[in-house]
Every structure is written in structure tokens, then in C-alpha cells.
């Protein structure tokens, strides 16, 4: 595909009017909506803002590449926009942005589109092209510049391929002392659209300037490209990882390795290459859980807690579809039961389907926690360990009865599944370390025999003899406590859980509260705590919607527009809708939201609200045991938070 097919002339802005980051996003997104590239302006903008919350797409040198891939996009398109005066876009180098490339990719983008987007991204590291683009006056000129640049790049790649073949043949004959340094690397970003390929291009270009041979594997939206082979990794002097998402690390065990954010691959390519060449890169040891020689207690790019949280989130993200899908079907079956009875076909079908989905929840959670820690060899023992946490095993030496029903008598339950996942992961890491020095001839036995058999044996033994007996007591105590909890204790717990949902709006506190409520729901099939967390999670976006509606002069024009969207996001239990407000003014937004959310959570328990569904916000109100109590608690909490925010937020922050 020709890059010019993505850079449409009608979807360009040659003289942007925006002066702030929010205004720039609004102007770009609205242009897409005007031209029919997107059919849901609010959804696409929400995903753009969510991506900016992860890290700025202002990559420096006057360029920003905001991007999103969602169902609102009708066709893959790149919107080129130029600002004469520049916009403060929180760029990495702190300089104003003059050139914008807003990338829109549909959910089902084909490989041709993705390859074209990758090619476009890689061209933008060329300062000569960037300089010409800043001077371009017409859309036709922009298209021509990219067409010429793409043609020149393809011609150069063909010549380079031929030269590389000659060089490799000559290098094979040359003495080792005359051979050029060789480095391998991996680039990856969460969306895999732009930064992945820009980092690849920057590292290759810098390596060429430094007379260094390099091969970069990209983990982008079109999948893994230029996959590194075992021979290439073994031959390399060191490894550069420029990534903001998980990549396969065990293959780099024993190699000097630099692990940085993907933006460092774009902007600090020379520094990363020099760190490897100068011998300053720490040696990566997979068997030690990713610790380096110089940092035994931390991962290659974060704290121990950061790694634990990442592993836990890997399990939860894979588990949630089972929770949401199974929970909603079960909840619908309860409604049908009231009208058609428990023997009706509709009730039986929905209830059993939901139960089956729920039955996989804990095994999937444990499996993908384990996989995050120990990679693929840990998946099977983690899955079996999680399954053992959801079945009744009897006393020591007693009969083993496996039931895949979601309401099976569970000795360990949700908490046991968490433990099973971490056990399986770290046991696999230990096995890799223990078998590290085995003879090369036995390497093939590790994945086929040693890891699955020994891993399963150890995990199963620990679950059967230690974890299940211990957590049976804990799980039964929690179930008894929740079932017998008085109104006072329930209200206090509801206040705590509701408040936690608003502390970081999708972060660790929010997820901890949600996971606790989900665990209680699976243990007791009582949706009391689900009501508390959903009411608490709806408050922040609704509070900002209320505050922007009644105190508009205290908010920017962009915030007032976002406030309108937050009415829908709020009632849909999408807490993240309040993140842009919290980022701009954390004290007032988070402070007021926590107060309102805590009150909402407490009221659901005071009024005996139960919602037997793990998601849905007010859309699942009909499932609540006390519909008006559920709606009322949410509205009261949102109004209180909105009023506090409206009065508390300083007027001086408004735009004149």
C-alpha cells in the first residue's frame, strides 16, 4: 500500500488553531469525525486520552503521534496537521509540537494497513523530511514529500540488503578482531502502531552511523516481525529492549541487556548502543526472575512490587472476560427464574452457561499469573493449581472429587487460586535455574518432560497438602464473615471499597477493591459488595459531569466537553472517564471523588443492595435486589462529590 493512501488530502489541517494539548486533540478528532473516518467521536477521543495517560506521544523534535485503535474507526488513516506557533503537548523534550500525525486504526486493521503505518512511522526519524514537512504549504506537497521519502527508503533498503550480503560473506572470512560489533534488540509499545517502528528505525540508523551491526525484532499490531533466532542472540554482544509492554525474556538469559521504555529507543538510541558496547549493561538472569547481577531484588526495569502487580494484572486481564460474561448470563438467568421458574429451558441454559464460564475464572487467573512469571512452561501447572483451588479434595488421603461447577465446595477458592498462580510461576523459575547446567544433549527434555511433570507434581502436592487445607479455613471464615456481617460492619466495608474505587481510578487500589468484591461474589454468590464497588466506581466520572455542568466557568472548554461524555461513561461503570480531570487537578478531583464514592458504597450496604453482576453500572439496575437503593446510592454519592468539586475547585484555574 502507498503511504499516500493513508495520508488523505481531505484529512489534513495545514494551519491548526489549537493552542493547548486538549484543544489540539479536540481539533484533530473532530476533523476525523467531519470526514467520516470515525463514527463515534467520544469513543475515539476517550481512547486517545487513555493512550496519552500512559505516556505522551509527543516524541520530541516538534512531532507528536497520538493514536488509537478501536471500533469507532472506519478505515485506517493518518491525519497530518501543522501548527505554525506550536502546541505544548507535554513532549519528551519539553519543546512545542509543530507536526501532528494522528493515527486511526480500525479494530480489524489488515496487515497491509499496519505495514503502511509502520513504514510511515519509521520515516519520521529523518530530520530532512521533518524539516521539509514544516515548510509544506499544501496537502499535495505533504503527500509528495512522503511519496518521495518512501521511494528513497525502499531503494536504500534494496541496496543495503545487497551490501549486507556482501559484508556478511566478507566478515565470515575476516579474523574475529576485524569483525564489527553485533547487537540485537526488541521494540514494542502498548498499541504497536507508531513507537514500535520509530524505535526500530532510530536504533538501526544510529547503529549504522556507529559502524555497528544490529537486528531489531518488532512486537507490533501486525505481530512479531524479524524474529530473533537463537543463533543471532548467542552471537550478539548484548541486547537492547526498548518496550512498554511484556516481551519474551527467557531467551536472553545470560546476555548483557539494557531494558528501557520505547521512547528511549527513539530518542536515546546512541546511549543504549554505547551502554552495550562499553560493557555497562547488566547481565540478565531469567532463572532469578529477571534480576540482574547489579540488582538482585528488582526486575530489569522496575521494582519487585511493580513485577508482582504486573503478574497479577496479567492474570486478572485474562480472567475478566470469564467474570463479566459468566456473571451477566447468571444474573439474567435469575431474572428469568422469577417469571418462568427454575425448570424453564431459558433459565437452565443461561444459568449453566454462566456457571461454566465462572468455573474457568480461577484456573485462568492462576494460569496467566504463572505464565507472566515463568513464561509458557508455567501455564499448565498454574492452570491445574487454580483448578485444584476450585474443587473439593476431601481430607488427607480421602477421595478426590473434581467438579467444574462454579459452586463446587471449594477448599481454597479465589485466594487459593492467587497463591497457585504465584507458586507455579516461581517454581518454574526455580526449575529453570536448577536445570541451567544440564548437558546440552538433554535440553530437549526440559520443555517436554522436566518442566511439565516436575512442575505439576510440585504444584499439585503443595495445593493438596498445604494450600487447600490452610486456605479452606481462611475461605470458610471469609464466607461466614460476609454472610453473617451486621449492618454496621457491612457499611464500613462498603465505605472502604467504594472509596478505594476512586483513589486511583483504574489503578492498583481500584483493582484491589474490584478483585476483593469479585472474590466475595464467587465465594458466596451474593452481590452485596459488587454493588458497593460499582456504585463507588461510577461516582468519579459522574461527579466531573455534574461539576462541569453547574460550574462551567471553573473548567476549560475541553473539560466541559469531556464532562458531557462522562455522563454516559459514569452510568456504564467506566471510572477511567475521570482520569483526564484527575491528571490536571488531582487534589480536588480525587479528594471529592473519594468522599462521594465512599458514601455511595456505604449506602448500598445500609440499604441492603445486592447486584449479582460483576459489571454494567446502572445498565444492570434491573438485576439489583433493591433497584432504587442502588440508583439512589449512586446518585447521592455522585451529587455530593460533584458539589464538593464544584465549590472546592479554584476559579482561577478556569480559562478567561
JODASUL-V287844 format. One record per residue. N is the residue number from 1. RES is the residue in one letter. SS is DSSP state (hx for helix, st for strand, lp for the rest). PHI is phi in whole degrees, -180 to 180 (999 if undefined). PSI is psi in radians with two decimals (none if undefined). Layout:
<<N,RES,SS,PHI,PSI> <N,RES,SS,PHI,PSI>>
//
This chain:
<<1,X,lp,999,2.36> <2,X,lp,-73,2.31> <3,X,hx,-56,-0.52> <4,X,hx,-67,-0.30> <5,X,hx,-72,-0.35> <6,X,lp,-92,-0.61> <7,X,lp,-88,1.36> <8,X,lp,-74,2.44> <9,X,hx,-64,-0.62> <10,X,hx,-74,-0.25> <11,X,hx,-112,0.95> <12,X,st,-134,2.61> <13,X,st,-125,1.86> <14,X,lp,-86,-0.19> <15,X,lp,-147,1.41> <16,X,lp,-63,2.51> <17,X,lp,-99,-0.28> <18,X,lp,-62,2.53> <19,X,lp,-120,-0.18> <20,X,st,-127,2.92> <21,X,hx,-63,-0.78> <22,X,hx,-62,-0.75> <23,X,hx,-65,-0.65> <24,X,hx,-63,-0.80> <25,X,hx,-61,-0.77> <26,X,hx,-60,-0.78> <27,X,hx,-65,-0.74> <28,X,hx,-68,-0.82> <29,X,hx,-63,-0.72> <30,X,hx,-65,-0.60> <31,X,hx,-62,-0.74> <32,X,hx,-59,-0.78> <33,X,hx,-64,-0.71> <34,X,hx,-60,-0.67> <35,X,lp,-90,0.05> <36,X,lp,76,0.25> <37,X,lp,-70,-0.59> <38,X,st,-123,2.62> <39,X,lp,-111,0.04> <40,X,lp,-143,1.63> <41,X,hx,-62,-0.71> <42,X,hx,-65,-0.74> <43,X,hx,-65,-0.81> <44,X,hx,-64,-0.73> <45,X,hx,-63,-0.70> <46,X,hx,-59,-0.74> <47,X,hx,-72,-0.56> <48,X,hx,-64,-0.80> <49,X,hx,-65,-0.68> <50,X,hx,-62,-0.70> <51,X,hx,-66,-0.68> <52,X,hx,-67,-0.52> <53,X,hx,-68,-0.48> <54,X,hx,-71,-0.82> <55,X,lp,-174,2.58> <56,X,lp,-63,2.53> <57,X,lp,-96,0.13> <58,X,st,-78,1.69> <59,X,st,-84,-0.06> <60,X,st,104,3.00> <61,X,lp,59,0.51> <62,X,lp,77,0.32> <63,X,st,-121,2.44> <64,X,st,-133,2.49> <65,X,lp,-131,1.13> <66,X,lp,-63,2.45> <67,X,st,-153,2.71> <68,X,st,-154,2.63> <69,X,st,-127,1.87> <70,X,st,-153,3.12> <71,X,lp,-74,-0.18> <72,X,lp,-73,-0.36> <73,X,st,-81,2.22> <74,X,lp,-89,-0.50> <75,X,lp,-156,2.60> <76,X,lp,-64,2.19> <77,X,st,-148,2.62> <78,X,st,-121,2.10> <79,X,st,-93,2.03> <80,X,st,-93,2.31> <81,X,st,-140,2.55> <82,X,st,-128,2.27> <83,X,st,-110,2.15> <84,X,st,-66,-0.79> <85,X,st,-90,-0.29> <86,X,st,90,2.67> <87,X,st,-128,2.36> <88,X,st,-73,1.81> <89,X,lp,-112,0.38> <90,X,lp,56,0.68> <91,X,lp,-64,2.72> <92,X,lp,-61,-0.55> <93,X,lp,-94,0.08> <94,X,lp,75,0.07> <95,X,lp,-95,2.72> <96,X,lp,-63,2.63> <97,X,st,-97,2.28> <98,X,st,-110,-0.47> <99,X,st,-118,2.20> <100,X,st,-116,2.37> <101,X,st,-128,1.65> <102,X,st,-89,2.02> <103,X,st,-98,2.19> <104,X,st,-115,2.10> <105,X,st,-123,2.25> <106,X,st,-70,2.78> <107,X,lp,-58,-0.63> <108,X,lp,-101,0.59> <109,X,lp,-57,2.30> <110,X,lp,-81,2.95> <111,X,hx,-63,-0.52> <112,X,hx,-64,-0.80> <113,X,hx,-63,-0.78> <114,X,hx,-66,-0.67> <115,X,hx,-64,-0.68> <116,X,hx,-66,-0.71> <117,X,hx,-63,-0.70> <118,X,hx,-64,-0.72> <119,X,hx,-64,-0.72> <120,X,hx,-62,-0.76> <121,X,hx,-60,-0.73> <122,X,hx,-69,-0.44> <123,X,hx,-71,-0.43> <124,X,lp,-77,0.00> <125,X,lp,-87,-0.05> <126,X,lp,-84,1.91> <127,X,hx,-63,-0.51> <128,X,hx,-66,-0.77> <129,X,hx,-64,-0.76> <130,X,hx,-60,-0.75> <131,X,hx,-62,-0.72> <132,X,hx,-67,-0.65> <133,X,hx,-64,-0.63> <134,X,hx,-65,-0.39> <135,X,hx,-98,-0.15> <136,X,lp,-62,2.49> <137,X,lp,-113,-0.38> <138,X,lp,-131,2.73> <139,X,hx,-59,-0.65> <140,X,hx,-62,-0.66> <141,X,hx,-67,-0.68> <142,X,hx,-63,-0.82> <143,X,hx,-60,-0.75> <144,X,hx,-65,-0.71> <145,X,hx,-61,-0.76> <146,X,hx,-71,-0.64> <147,X,hx,-62,-0.78> <148,X,hx,-64,-0.72> <149,X,hx,-65,-0.71> <150,X,hx,-65,-0.75> <151,X,hx,-63,-0.74> <152,X,hx,-64,-0.67> <153,X,hx,-65,-0.77> <154,X,hx,-65,-0.69> <155,X,hx,-64,-0.74> <156,X,hx,-65,-0.70> <157,X,hx,-63,-0.67> <158,X,hx,-65,-0.76> <159,X,hx,-67,-0.70> <160,X,hx,-64,-0.67> <161,X,hx,-62,-0.73> <162,X,hx,-67,-0.75> <163,X,hx,-65,-0.63> <164,X,hx,-65,-0.73> <165,X,hx,-61,-0.74> <166,X,hx,-65,-0.72> <167,X,hx,-66,-0.70> <168,X,hx,-66,-0.66> <169,X,hx,-66,-0.71> <170,X,hx,-69,-0.67> <171,X,hx,-65,-0.59> <172,X,hx,-65,-0.50> <173,X,hx,-91,-0.30> <174,X,lp,-80,2.69> <175,X,lp,-62,2.66> <176,X,hx,-57,-0.57> <177,X,hx,-67,-0.37> <178,X,hx,-98,-0.07> <179,X,lp,-77,2.54> <180,X,lp,-75,2.64> <181,X,lp,-60,2.60> <182,X,st,-130,2.23> <183,X,st,-129,2.56> <184,X,st,-119,2.82> <185,X,st,-159,2.95> <186,X,st,-135,2.33> <187,X,st,-120,2.48> <188,X,st,-162,2.47> <189,X,lp,-133,2.83> <190,X,lp,-54,-0.76> <191,X,lp,-91,-0.35> <192,X,lp,64,0.56> <193,X,lp,-109,-0.89> <194,X,lp,-116,-1.05> <195,X,hx,-59,-0.61> <196,X,hx,-54,-0.82> <197,X,hx,-84,-0.49> <198,X,hx,-68,-0.70> <199,X,hx,-65,-0.71> <200,X,hx,-59,-0.86> <201,X,hx,-64,-0.70> <202,X,hx,-65,-0.74> <203,X,hx,-67,-0.72> <204,X,hx,-65,-0.76> <205,X,hx,-64,-0.75> <206,X,hx,-68,-0.69> <207,X,hx,-62,-0.71> <208,X,hx,-62,-0.71> <209,X,hx,-67,-0.49> <210,X,lp,-95,0.13> <211,X,lp,62,0.75> <212,X,lp,-122,2.36> <213,X,st,-84,2.41> <214,X,st,-147,2.55> <215,X,st,-129,2.27> <216,X,st,-117,2.22> <217,X,st,-92,2.30> <218,X,st,-108,2.32> <219,X,st,-110,1.40> <220,X,st,-110,-2.98> <221,X,lp,-63,-0.46> <222,X,lp,-90,0.22> <223,X,st,97,-2.99> <224,X,st,-81,2.21> <225,X,st,-120,2.59> <226,X,lp,59,0.81> <227,X,lp,-55,2.28> <228,X,lp,-74,2.31> <229,X,lp,-90,2.86> <230,X,hx,-61,-0.67> <231,X,hx,-65,-0.71> <232,X,hx,-65,-0.72> <233,X,hx,-65,-0.74> <234,X,hx,-64,-0.64> <235,X,hx,-76,-0.41> <236,X,lp,-69,2.53> <237,X,lp,-72,-0.47> <238,X,st,-173,3.10> <239,X,st,-127,2.43> <240,X,st,-116,2.10> <241,X,st,-108,2.00> <242,X,st,-117,1.57> <243,X,st,-148,2.59> <244,X,lp,-115,0.26> <245,X,lp,-145,2.97> <246,X,lp,-67,2.34> <247,X,lp,-124,2.84> <248,X,lp,-72,1.99> <249,X,lp,-102,-0.50> <250,X,hx,-54,-0.53> <251,X,hx,-65,-0.29> <252,X,hx,-97,0.19> <253,X,lp,-55,2.25> <254,X,lp,87,0.00> <255,X,lp,-101,2.50> <256,X,st,-59,2.27> <257,X,st,-141,2.30> <258,X,st,-107,2.17> <259,X,st,-119,1.92> <260,X,st,-134,2.88> <261,X,lp,-63,2.74> <262,X,hx,-63,-0.52> <263,X,hx,-66,-0.48> <264,X,hx,-68,-0.55> <265,X,hx,-64,-0.54> <266,X,hx,-79,-0.81> <267,X,hx,-101,-0.28> <268,X,lp,-130,0.66> <269,X,hx,-58,-0.76> <270,X,hx,-63,-0.72> <271,X,hx,-63,-0.73> <272,X,hx,-66,-0.76> <273,X,hx,-65,-0.75> <274,X,hx,-64,-0.59> <275,X,hx,-64,-0.63> <276,X,hx,-73,-0.82> <277,X,hx,-65,-0.59> <278,X,lp,-84,0.03> <279,X,lp,74,0.37> <280,X,lp,-94,-0.13> <281,X,lp,-74,2.24> <282,X,lp,-68,2.62> <283,X,st,-79,2.25> <284,X,st,-87,2.29> <285,X,st,-123,1.82> <286,X,hx,-65,-0.62> <287,X,hx,-64,-0.33> <288,X,hx,-99,0.36> <289,X,lp,75,0.42> <290,X,lp,93,0.16> <291,X,st,-81,2.65> <292,X,st,-101,2.98> <293,X,lp,-61,-0.53> <294,X,lp,-95,0.01> <295,X,st,-152,1.29> <296,X,lp,-65,-0.49> <297,X,lp,-97,0.09> <298,X,lp,-134,2.82> <299,X,lp,-78,3.10> <300,X,lp,-66,-0.42> <301,X,lp,-142,0.45> <302,X,lp,-173,3.13> <303,X,lp,-80,2.95> <304,X,hx,-61,-0.78> <305,X,hx,-62,-0.66> <306,X,hx,-60,-0.70> <307,X,hx,-69,-0.74> <308,X,hx,-62,-0.75> <309,X,hx,-64,-0.72> <310,X,hx,-62,-0.75> <311,X,hx,-64,-0.76> <312,X,hx,-63,-0.76> <313,X,hx,-67,-0.53> <314,X,hx,-63,-0.72> <315,X,hx,-68,-0.78> <316,X,hx,-66,-0.71> <317,X,hx,-63,-0.61> <318,X,hx,-78,-0.45> <319,X,hx,-79,-0.60> <320,X,hx,-56,-0.72> <321,X,hx,-58,-0.61> <322,X,hx,-69,-0.68> <323,X,hx,-66,-0.89> <324,X,hx,-67,-0.89> <325,X,hx,-62,-0.87> <326,X,hx,-65,-0.71> <327,X,hx,-65,-0.73> <328,X,hx,-66,-0.74> <329,X,hx,-63,-0.72> <330,X,hx,-64,-0.73> <331,X,hx,-64,-0.72> <332,X,hx,-64,-0.61> <333,X,hx,-65,-0.58> <334,X,hx,-67,-0.62> <335,X,hx,-66,-0.79> <336,X,hx,-64,-0.61> <337,X,hx,-59,-0.63> <338,X,hx,-66,-0.47> <339,X,hx,-104,-0.67> <340,X,hx,-108,-0.22> <341,X,lp,91,2.83> <342,X,lp,-77,-0.16> <343,X,lp,-97,0.01> <344,X,lp,-72,2.64> <345,X,hx,-63,-0.71> <346,X,hx,-62,-0.77> <347,X,hx,-64,-0.82> <348,X,hx,-61,-0.79> <349,X,hx,-63,-0.90> <350,X,hx,-66,-0.74> <351,X,hx,-66,-0.76> <352,X,hx,-70,-0.64> <353,X,hx,-63,-0.79> <354,X,hx,-63,-0.72> <355,X,hx,-63,-0.69> <356,X,hx,-65,-0.72> <357,X,hx,-63,-0.75> <358,X,hx,-63,-0.58> <359,X,hx,-63,-0.47> <360,X,lp,-87,-0.14> <361,X,hx,-58,-0.98> <362,X,hx,-69,-0.75> <363,X,hx,-59,-0.72> <364,X,hx,-67,-0.74> <365,X,hx,-55,-0.91> <366,X,hx,-64,-0.71> <367,X,hx,-62,-0.75> <368,X,hx,-87,-0.30> <369,X,hx,-66,-0.83> <370,X,hx,-62,-0.74> <371,X,hx,-63,-0.62> <372,X,hx,-66,-0.57> <373,X,hx,-85,-0.88> <374,X,hx,-110,0.15> <375,X,lp,65,-2.86> <376,X,lp,-56,-0.65> <377,X,hx,-60,-0.37> <378,X,hx,-87,-0.19> <379,X,hx,-63,-0.88> <380,X,hx,-65,-0.89> <381,X,hx,-62,-0.56> <382,X,hx,-66,-0.73> <383,X,hx,-64,-0.80> <384,X,hx,-66,-0.72> <385,X,hx,-61,-0.73> <386,X,hx,-65,-0.66> <387,X,hx,-65,-0.71> <388,X,hx,-63,-0.47> <389,X,lp,-74,-0.19> <390,X,lp,-114,0.21> <391,X,lp,-126,2.76> <392,X,st,-86,2.18> <393,X,lp,-110,-0.02> <394,X,lp,72,-3.02> <395,X,lp,-79,3.02> <396,X,lp,-55,2.24> <397,X,lp,78,-0.05> <398,X,lp,-82,-3.07> <399,X,lp,-69,2.59> <400,X,lp,-107,2.02> <401,X,st,-116,2.00> <402,X,lp,-99,2.11> <403,X,lp,-125,2.20> <404,X,lp,-89,0.13> <405,X,lp,-68,2.51> <406,X,lp,-66,-0.40> <407,X,lp,-103,0.45> <408,X,lp,-62,2.60> <409,X,lp,-61,2.05> <410,X,lp,-112,2.11> <411,X,lp,-78,-0.39> <412,X,lp,-126,-0.68> <413,X,hx,65,-2.64> <414,X,hx,-60,-0.79> <415,X,hx,-65,-0.69> <416,X,hx,-63,-0.62> <417,X,hx,-64,-0.71> <418,X,hx,-58,-0.82> <419,X,hx,-63,-0.72> <420,X,hx,-60,-0.72> <421,X,hx,-62,-0.83> <422,X,hx,-69,-0.66> <423,X,hx,-60,-0.87> <424,X,hx,-62,-0.69> <425,X,hx,-64,-0.87> <426,X,hx,-76,-0.47> <427,X,hx,-66,-0.68> <428,X,hx,-65,-0.71> <429,X,hx,-61,-0.74> <430,X,hx,-64,-0.73> <431,X,hx,-64,-0.66> <432,X,hx,-63,-0.71> <433,X,hx,-68,-0.73> <434,X,hx,-66,-0.60> <435,X,lp,-97,0.14> <436,X,lp,-59,-0.66> <437,X,lp,-98,0.31> <438,X,lp,-66,2.69> <439,X,lp,-57,2.53> <440,X,hx,-57,-0.56> <441,X,hx,-66,-0.33> <442,X,hx,-101,0.10> <443,X,hx,-57,-0.68> <444,X,hx,-66,-0.33> <445,X,hx,-76,-0.39> <446,X,hx,-60,-1.04> <447,X,hx,-72,-0.43> <448,X,hx,-89,-0.54> <449,X,hx,-127,-0.97> <450,X,hx,-65,-0.95> <451,X,hx,-63,-0.88> <452,X,hx,-69,-0.73> <453,X,hx,-74,-0.90> <454,X,hx,-67,-0.71> <455,X,hx,-62,-0.81> <456,X,hx,-64,-0.73> <457,X,hx,-60,-0.81> <458,X,hx,-69,-0.81> <459,X,hx,-63,-0.79> <460,X,hx,-61,-0.74> <461,X,hx,-64,-0.78> <462,X,hx,-64,-0.71> <463,X,hx,-66,-0.78> <464,X,hx,-70,-0.75> <465,X,hx,-98,-0.36> <466,X,hx,-123,-1.04> <467,X,hx,-65,-0.89> <468,X,hx,-61,-0.83> <469,X,hx,-60,-0.73> <470,X,hx,-69,-0.85> <471,X,hx,-78,-0.23> <472,X,hx,-63,-0.73> <473,X,hx,-66,-0.81> <474,X,hx,-63,-0.78> <475,X,hx,-65,-0.73> <476,X,hx,-66,-0.64> <477,X,hx,-66,-0.76> <478,X,hx,-63,-0.77> <479,X,hx,-61,-0.78> <480,X,hx,-63,-0.73> <481,X,hx,-62,-0.78> <482,X,hx,-67,-0.67> <483,X,hx,-73,-0.54> <484,X,hx,-104,0.14> <485,X,lp,-65,2.24> <486,X,lp,-72,2.96> <487,X,hx,-60,-0.73> <488,X,hx,-61,-0.85> <489,X,hx,-65,-0.67> <490,X,hx,-64,-0.72> <491,X,hx,-64,-0.76> <492,X,hx,-60,-0.79> <493,X,hx,-65,-0.68> <494,X,hx,-64,-0.69> <495,X,hx,-62,-0.80> <496,X,hx,-64,-0.85> <497,X,hx,-66,-0.74> <498,X,hx,-62,-0.75> <499,X,hx,-65,-0.69> <500,X,hx,-63,-0.54> <501,X,hx,-64,-0.36> <502,X,hx,-108,-0.09> <503,X,hx,-65,-0.81> <504,X,lp,-129,0.11> <505,X,lp,50,1.06> <506,X,lp,111,-0.10> <507,X,lp,-88,-2.80> <508,X,hx,-58,-0.76> <509,X,hx,-64,-0.80> <510,X,hx,-59,-0.82> <511,X,hx,-68,-0.63> <512,X,hx,-63,-0.77> <513,X,hx,-64,-0.76> <514,X,hx,-66,-0.75> <515,X,hx,-64,-0.69> <516,X,hx,-62,-0.80> <517,X,hx,-65,-0.67> <518,X,hx,-65,-0.73> <519,X,hx,-61,-0.73> <520,X,hx,-65,-0.66> <521,X,hx,-64,-0.75> <522,X,hx,-70,-0.50> <523,X,hx,-78,-0.68> <524,X,hx,-113,-0.24> <525,X,lp,58,0.47> <526,X,lp,-112,2.21> <527,X,lp,-93,0.40> <528,X,hx,-59,-0.90> <529,X,hx,-73,-0.47> <530,X,hx,-62,-0.64> <531,X,hx,-63,-0.69> <532,X,hx,-66,-0.80> <533,X,hx,-73,-0.59> <534,X,hx,-71,-0.72> <535,X,hx,-63,-0.77> <536,X,hx,-64,-0.66> <537,X,hx,-73,-0.40> <538,X,hx,-81,-0.34> <539,X,hx,-64,-0.87> <540,X,hx,-56,-0.90> <541,X,hx,-65,-0.65> <542,X,hx,-67,-0.64> <543,X,hx,-64,-0.74> <544,X,hx,-68,-0.59> <545,X,hx,-64,-0.75> <546,X,hx,-65,-0.81> <547,X,hx,-64,-0.73> <548,X,hx,-70,-0.48> <549,X,hx,-75,-0.67> <550,X,hx,-102,-0.29> <551,X,lp,-128,0.97> <552,X,hx,-61,-0.52> <553,X,hx,-71,-0.20> <554,X,hx,-92,0.06> <555,X,lp,-131,2.70> <556,X,lp,-73,2.93> <557,X,hx,-62,-0.68> <558,X,hx,-65,-0.70> <559,X,hx,-67,-0.64> <560,X,hx,-65,-0.66> <561,X,hx,-67,-0.74> <562,X,hx,-64,-0.59> <563,X,hx,-61,-0.62> <564,X,hx,-64,-0.76> <565,X,hx,-63,-0.54> <566,X,hx,-71,-0.25> <567,X,hx,-62,-0.83> <568,X,hx,-72,-0.75> <569,X,hx,-62,-0.65> <570,X,hx,-64,-0.92> <571,X,hx,-70,-0.22> <572,X,lp,-94,0.08> <573,X,lp,65,0.70> <574,X,lp,-109,1.50> <575,X,hx,-61,-0.52> <576,X,hx,-61,-0.25> <577,X,hx,-61,-0.37> <578,X,hx,-91,-0.07> <579,X,hx,-59,-0.80> <580,X,hx,-58,-0.64> <581,X,hx,-68,-0.76> <582,X,hx,-66,-0.59> <583,X,hx,-66,-0.71> <584,X,hx,-76,-0.55> <585,X,lp,-148,1.25> <586,X,hx,-61,-0.71> <587,X,hx,-60,-0.94> <588,X,hx,-74,-0.70> <589,X,hx,-71,-0.88> <590,X,hx,-69,-0.73> <591,X,hx,-58,-0.87> <592,X,hx,-69,-0.64> <593,X,hx,-66,-0.71> <594,X,hx,-62,-0.73> <595,X,hx,-62,-0.88> <596,X,hx,-65,-0.72> <597,X,hx,-67,-0.69> <598,X,hx,-63,-0.73> <599,X,hx,-65,-0.76> <600,X,hx,-61,-0.79> <601,X,hx,-62,-0.74> <602,X,hx,-65,-0.70> <603,X,hx,-65,-0.61> <604,X,hx,-61,-0.62> <605,X,hx,-79,-0.59> <606,X,hx,-64,-0.66> <607,X,lp,-96,0.15> <608,X,lp,65,0.68> <609,X,lp,-81,2.36> <610,X,lp,-133,2.25> <611,X,st,-122,1.80> <612,X,lp,-79,0.87> <613,X,lp,-147,2.40> <614,X,lp,-87,0.05> <615,X,lp,-163,2.96> <616,X,lp,122,-0.30> <617,X,hx,61,-2.41> <618,X,hx,-76,-0.19> <619,X,hx,-68,-0.34> <620,X,hx,-105,0.42> <621,X,hx,-57,-0.61> <622,X,hx,-62,-0.33> <623,X,hx,-84,-0.27> <624,X,st,-70,2.54> <625,X,lp,-72,-0.43> <626,X,lp,-133,1.49> <627,X,hx,-57,-0.88> <628,X,hx,-71,-0.49> <629,X,hx,-67,-0.69> <630,X,hx,-66,-0.86> <631,X,hx,-66,-0.74> <632,X,hx,-64,-0.75> <633,X,hx,-61,-0.72> <634,X,hx,-65,-0.80> <635,X,hx,-65,-0.77> <636,X,hx,-62,-0.83> <637,X,hx,-61,-0.73> <638,X,hx,-67,-0.73> <639,X,hx,-64,-0.78> <640,X,hx,-60,-0.82> <641,X,hx,-64,-0.72> <642,X,hx,-65,-0.71> <643,X,hx,-68,-0.75> <644,X,hx,-59,-0.81> <645,X,hx,-63,-0.75> <646,X,hx,-61,-0.75> <647,X,hx,-79,-0.62> <648,X,hx,-79,-0.62> <649,X,lp,-65,2.21> <650,X,lp,-65,2.40> <651,X,hx,-67,-0.44> <652,X,hx,-65,-0.24> <653,X,hx,-82,-0.15> <654,X,lp,-75,2.68> <655,X,lp,-82,2.41> <656,X,lp,-77,none>>
//
